[in-house]
């Protein structure tokens, strides 16, 4: 590999490693900020409603500390897996900065990222059910809801998680074959 390509790989990997760290810090901070500072209108409109409040769920009455706490916890469940995946990416890009591509640890990190994405896709609908319960448990009887939904977002996430796992598998097999060849030479 020429020096120019190596330098570009190192530079891009360094940027992505730093970006991964920023994302790791930002995910819980943004979700906490939304639940701590968001008023009822904000929580029920736009992006927060799309990502945090399941479709068709309404908060009747005030947004209490209990709703905010349970909402934050339910929101963080899938995002903890997302953060785990981003951590694996950060470490993977750190290896790429050192021009380490096909090692046992890079394969393990790719597999860890794939598993985190797969689990995120599986657990996201359950989190939606917990969010619907968290946001409606103080509603009057007959207005409390548990809604578990799955759509194209979850299917695409599962597909991508599976693809990443297969790539990690192929990387591992390539590493194993490379090690075998090195033993004969």
N, C-alpha and C positions, 0 to 999 in steps of 0.2 A: 504494500500500500504506500502510495507516495506521501511525502510529508505534508503537502497541502490538504489532502483528504483527511489525514490524521488530525491536523489542526482544526479542520472544520468539524469533525466528529467530536473532538474534545470541547470545542467552544459551544456547539449546540447541546451537548450532554450537560455541560456545566450550567447553561441557562435553564435547561429543563429540570435539572436537579434543584436549582434555586426556586424555580416556579413550583415544583412539587412541594417544597417546604412552605412556601407562601399559601398554597392551597390547603395544606394540612392545618395551618394556623387559622386560615380564613373560614373553613367549613363550620367549626363549632362557634366561632365568634359571630358569624353572620346569623346562624340559626338562633343563637342565644339572644342576639340583639333584636331579632324579629319578635321573639316571644316575650322579651322583657319590655321593649319600648313600643311595640305595635298596638295601636288601639283597635277596637272592634272593626271599624270600617276598613282599616288597613289590612287586618288579618283576613277579612272576607273579600278582598278585592285584589285584582291583578296577580302578580307573581306569587305572593305568599299564599293566596287562596289556591292557586294552581298547584303549588308544590307541597303545601303543608296541610291544607284543609281539604279533605276528600270532597269530591263533587256532590252537591246536593245537601251537604251538611251545613246547618246554620247554628250559630251560637246565639242562644236566646238569653237575654239578660247581660250582666256585666262579664267581662273577661277577668275572672278571679285569679288569684295567685295559684290556686290548685290547677285551673285550666292551663295557665302558662307553664307551670312546672311539668305536668303530665304531657302537655303538648311538646315541650322541649325534649323530654325523655323519649317519647314516641318518635319524634323527628330524628333524634340522634341514633336510634337503633340501626337503620340501614346505613346511615352516614358513617357510623363507626367502621363498617365493612368497607365503605368507600375510602375512608381514611387509611385503613390497613392496606388497601390496594395502592393508594398513592404513596404510602411509605415504601412499599416494595419497589415502585417505580423510581422513587428518589434514590434508593440504594442501587438499583440497576443502572441508573444514569451515572452514579458515582463510579461504578465499575467501568462504564464506557469512557469516562474521563481519563481513566488509567489505561485505556485501550485493552481492557479485559472483556472479551466478547463471549466466548464459549467456555465458560468455567462452570463448575458445579454450582457455585453461588448465583451466577447470572441465570442459569436454568431454574434454580429454586426460586429466585425472585420473580421470574416470568410466570412460573407456575403459581406462586403466591398471589400475584396480581390477577391472574385468570380466575383463581378460586374466589378471591374477594369480589370480583365483578359478578361471578356466577351466584354467590351467596347474596349479594346485593339485589340481584334480580329476583331471587326466590323470596327474600324477606321483605321486599318493598310492599307487596300487597298486604302482608300481615301488619306492617307498620301503619299502613293506611287504615286498617281496622282499629288499631290502637288509637290512632289520631282521631278517628270519628268518635270513638268512645270518650277520649280525653276532652274533645270539644263539645260533646253533647251530654256528658254525664250529669251536669247540673241543670239541664233542661227539665221541664215538667214531665211527669210520667206520660208516656205515649209519644214523646218527642226525642227520646234517647235513641241513638242509632249506633250500630256496629256495621260498617260497610267495608267489605273486602272486595277490591276490584283488581283486575289484571287486564292490561291492554298491550298495545303494540310496543310501548316503552319497555315493559318488562320482558316481552318476547325478544326484542332486539338486544337487550342487556344479556339475557341468557345465551343468545346466539353468539354475541361477542365474547362472553366469558368462555364458552366452549371453543371458539376459534383460538383464543389466546392460550388455552390449555393444550390444544393440539400443537400450536407453535412451540410451546415450552417442551412438549414431549419430543418433537422433532429435534429441537436444540439439544436435548439430553442425549438422544440417540446419536446425533452428530458428534457430540463430545465423547461419547463412549467409543464410537468407531475410530475417532481420531486418536484416542488413547491406545486402542488396540494396535493401530498402524504404527504408532511411535514405539511400541514394545518390540515390533519385528525389525525395525530399522536400526 
